[in-house]
């Protein structure tokens, strides 16, 4: 059994013109299937295949909030008009 860390994406493996800004460490094996920046650019909301929506701090990569109340994969997320809350659409 290998204890090696999973391979992390690097900027040399990205398509031309794409810049790696931050790697968010998903706390589960779920896939992030949707993502949206907050209006002020400081947070990101993600929707995942494990039926959760998460809010992340962009500057640190810190997970700020998790909502686990959805019945299926969260395929689309948005921010409230005032930018204070992320929500599933």
N, C-alpha and C positions, 0 to 999 in steps of 0.2 A: 504494500500500500504506500502510495506516494504522499508526502506531506508538503509538497511544493505549492507555493502560492499560485492561483490562477494567473494566466498571462494577462497583463494589463495593456490596454490600447496605448500606442505611442504615436506621436505626431508624424513619424516617418511612414506609418501605415494608413494614414488618412488620404482620402481623395484630394487631388490637386485643388488648392484654394480653400480647403477646410482647415480651420485652426482649432486645436484641442484647448478648451478653456479650463475644464475641471472634470475630474472623474468622481462621480457620486457613487459611493459604495452602498449598493442596494443591500439591505439587511436580510434578504431572503434570496431564493433562487428564481424569483419571479422576473419576468421580462418587463422593462418599462416600454409601454406601447404608445404613450402620449405624453407630451410635455408642453408647458407654456410658461413664458417669462412673466413675472409680475410687472405691472405698469411702470414701477420705478427701477426695475432691473436688478433688484437686490435678492429676489427669491425666485425659485422655480417650483412649479407644481407638476407632479408626475402621476400618471395613471398606470397601473400595473396589471399583469395577468393574474396576480393573486387576489384580485378584487379590492385593492387598496388604492387610496390616493395619498400621496405624501407631499409635504412642503419642505423644501431645502433652502438653506442660506447659501447663496452663490459664493460669497467671498471665502467661506470656511469649508463648504461641503457638508456642514452639519445638518442632520435631519431634525427639523423643528416640530413636525406634527405628522401623525398618521391617522387616517380615517379608514376603518375596516368594516364598513357597514353595507357594502354594495353586493348585489346578487350575481354579478358577472364581471368579466374583465372590464377595467375602466379604460375605454377607448378614446375618450375626449375629456379634457379638463379645461376650465376657464377660471378667470379671476372675477370677483365681484367688481362692479363699476368703480368703487372707491379703492380697489386694490388691496383691501384688508383681508379677504378670504379667497381661497381657492375652492372650486366646487366641481363636481362631476356634471356633465351635460347629458 
